[in-house]
Amino acid sequence: MKRHLLLLFFIMNSLSELNAQGLGQKLHDSHVLYQEKLITKRRFGHKIVLELIEKIKQNPMFEVSLGTQSSEGRDVFLIKCGKGKTKVMLWSQMHGDESTATMALFDIINFFQAKDGLDFLRKELLENCTFYIIPMLNPDGAEAWSRYTSLGIDMNRDALALQTPEGRFLKNMQQSIMPDFGFNLHDKMRRYSAGETGHLATISYLATAYDQAQNFNDTRKKAAQVIVGMNRNMQQFIPKSVGRWTSDFEPRAFGDNIQKWGTSLILVESGGYKNDPEKMYIRKLNFVSLLTGFQSIAEKLYQKEELTEYNNLPLNSKSIFDIIIRNATLKKGEISYKVDIAINREEKPIKGGDSFTNEGEIEEIGDMSVFYGTDEIDATGMEIIAEDGIVLGAKGNIQLVKNGQIIYKIEKGRIIK
């Protein structure tokens, strides 16, 4: 009898693991069914959130409440759903110009309302967990497309002083709900690499430190274990492009303090992905990553994960430029010499800030052999002709010429063949 019970346990355990491994692919392939159609680009304002909140209020499975108002009087909402014992709190756009996860959260809310072949997952999540979602914590910053609140304060450095109404609201929610798990959702500069490699750190995770020594207590360990499972799912879609954010303790930051206050805190940072300037594919990856993380929490799958796998995640590094031109011939007067040229693109807002264009600037000239380019050109045998001359900070408008023929043009930091 004991042998049969052990065999049954092994079979059920194996099925659960198989289900977890295949779930990421199912969610990835079906994301288009749940993608919120009102959001088509990553620069959107509070007005769209208000429209979506009104729609969400129509479904009794959600409890929508006004959490607070921003310094400029914009509403910050809390959306609650589920009836399980395990409490999960998520917040996005603490920094107003970091909206990738906000898009994914509205996609997840659509997923919760759907009925299809993934009903088993919805049932499991909503019966085992209660979710508290703050989709846009800094609406003033979102309107201005700025990291900061309208008071000029970085909210993620306001966990102690609590000078911002949005920061006071976030702390009050954590202290009153006391969630078991928290997800702090951000964007980061798109050029971070996963380790000192040429792989963009498209998604980075961190179980935030709660003290200067960066110790692991049970609370932080659980966050790291959930991350291990989330990373395993991400490797299906962005192999070698998942990183670990630096764990340096910041005593004023909400992530570090919420870990200290007893909530297992998972930081998710959305970086760059080639040819995805609006981060729509990274939006999909957030959708998959979060839902597989929820499943790990709901089924307690994280308890089987090893901390060493978390520690093996490559640290974020700054090894990548947007374009590197290698081995080009540069002339200055009578002197000819070979150089590499690194160019980065910077976004410039247009149309009131809801869209943007790019301007490329030359970041470095010389030996770039230890760096990587998202795009690279081998300019061996080519001569550089530049409108503004090859100087740091010049606009990246360059022609690469061979035997009098233009082989490449670089305009505003983009390659035009």
Sequence and secondary structure as in RCSB ss.txt:
>XXXX:A:sequence
MKRHLLLLFFIMNSLSELNAQGLGQKLHDSHVLYQEKLITKRRFGHKIVLELIEKIKQNPMFEVSLGTQSSEGRD
VFLIKCGKGKTKVMLWSQMHGDESTATMALFDIINFFQAKDGLDFLRKELLENCTFYIIPMLNPDGAEAWSRYTS
LGIDMNRDALALQTPEGRFLKNMQQSIMPDFGFNLHDKMRRYSAGETGHLATISYLATAYDQAQNFNDTRKKAAQ
VIVGMNRNMQQFIPKSVGRWTSDFEPRAFGDNIQKWGTSLILVESGGYKNDPEKMYIRKLNFVSLLTGFQSIAEK
LYQKEELTEYNNLPLNSKSIFDIIIRNATLKKGEISYKVDIAINREEKPIKGGDSFTNEGEIEEIGDMSVFYGTD
EIDATGMEIIAEDGIVLGAKGNIQLVKNGQIIYKIEKGRIIK
>XXXX:A:secstr
 HHHHHHHHHHHHHHHHHHHHHHHHHHHHHGGGT  TT  SS   HHHHHHHHHHHHTSTT EEEEEEE TTS E
EEEEEEE  SEEEEEEE SSTT  HHHHHHHHHHHHHH  STTHHHHHHHHHHEEEEEES S HHHHHHT SS T
TS  GGG TTT  SHHHHHHHHHHHHH  SEEEEEEE  TT EESSSSSB  EEEEE  SSTT    HHHHHHHH
HHHHHHHHHTTTSTT EEE      TT HHHHHHHTT EEEEEEE   TT TT HHHHHHHHHHHHHHHHHHHTT
GGGG  HHHHHTS BEE  EEEEEEEEEEEEETTEEEEEEEEEEEEEEEEGGGTEEEEEEEEEEEE  TT EEEE
EEE TT EEEETT S TT B  EEEEETTEEEEEEETTEEE 
